[in-house]
Structure formats: C-alpha cells, structure tokens
C-alpha cells in the first residue's frame, strides 16, 4: 500500500516526519533511483527508498514509552547548547523513539515517547484536544487570580478553553507556595506558566501528572516504562 515517503522514513525510525520532509526537500531521498519531492508516495514493500545512497532500515515495531522527565532536560532531539536531552533517558529501549509534544526544561513529569507517527500526530493535533493535567506550585495566589484563571484567555492570538482548576492546598513549611491542579486541552508553548502569569501568579514548580487516559502514578523522576496494551488501546481510541 502506498504511503507518503516522509511517513515511511519516520516509521523506519530514521527521524521524525517533519525532519524527513526536510531531508526530501534537501534532495537526499530517492525512490527507485529518482530524487523524491514532497508529496511523493511509495509502497514500502516493493519500492527501493534510499537516504544518502543507503537503503532505509527495516521497519521497527511500534514502541510506546512513558517517562517521568526530571527538571533540567530539554525535549528537543538535538540541542545547540549541548543541554541534557530527555531522549537520552530512554535510549535503553533500543528503538529510536520521539517525544510526543514537549515539556520545557524547567518542567517535569509525564512525557510520552513513540515511533508511531500516526498516534503522535493524533495526540498533538489541536482538534483532538487531549487533556493534560499539571500540578503547579505558585506564588502570588489570590482569589481574584483564581477567578481570572476561570475566565476566557487568549495566547498567541488563539482562544483557550477554560481550564479545570482545583486548589490542592498550601505547600508545607514557610515557602508560601500554593498547589493548584490545572487541566488544559491545548498545549501551547509554556501554556500553564503563561496562564498563571496572566492571573498574577508565578509558577515555581510544574509537574505534568496526566495526559489523556494516562497517569504518571508512582513512576520515579528519570525512570521510564513501556505502556501496557490496555493503555495503548485507550490512547488510540
């Protein structure tokens, strides 16, 4: 069955679909000896697809991983500043996988990795509105700020769905931090931090604890595990 060539490249674990498009635009991909252009399709079972003159590797099995990303790690697959990369924490799985969405360097918690491009696209596409739940420890909490969080907001010119916000209580000790549980339906850059800033609060610590039907549970920071078959079925639905 014919598929777009960038999708075939991503399915073979070479790189992400977006990067595969860049490889095609650079003229580095051929199919049956002909240089490919964006929009070309091929049958991976019968056509000879090559990158830089080398055949693509055989298809890897679909792999689904949940990582508890610690703070201090970026989620881009390459970083010009040489910072620690979350992908390094899941290398032991033996398959080239990619993060589904992002958590900024100062945030932590649930981060999915997969080589299933179709699932990743589905989970990240705004039309599917996959819920993401965070625990935010903030300063500057007020009742007025809480009210502001429950009102319509715009980020980058786009309207946001009103989040679900629950007060979890005060942080023990004299830190003055208030713990909030915030569930959003989008995934704009640093969205929770920016929403809280609009409401007059500053996020000091941010942890993603759930995404869709998945929960972080007791997975320790820096540790990862494979999703169960049941979890995979649930997120595909």
Buried (B, 14 or more C-beta within 10 A) or exposed (E): EEEBBBBBBBBBBBBBBEBBBEBBEEEBBBBEEEEBEEEBBBEBEEBEBBBEEEEBEEEBEBBBBBBBBBBEBBBEBEEEEEEEBBBEBBEEBEBBBBBBBBBBBBBBBBBBBBBBBBBBBBBBEEEEEBBBBBBBBBBBBEEEBBEBBEEEBEBEEEEBEEBBBEEEEEBEEEEEBBBBBBBBBBBBEBBBBBBBBBBBBBBBBBBBBBBBEBBBEEBEBEEBEEBEEEBBEEBEE
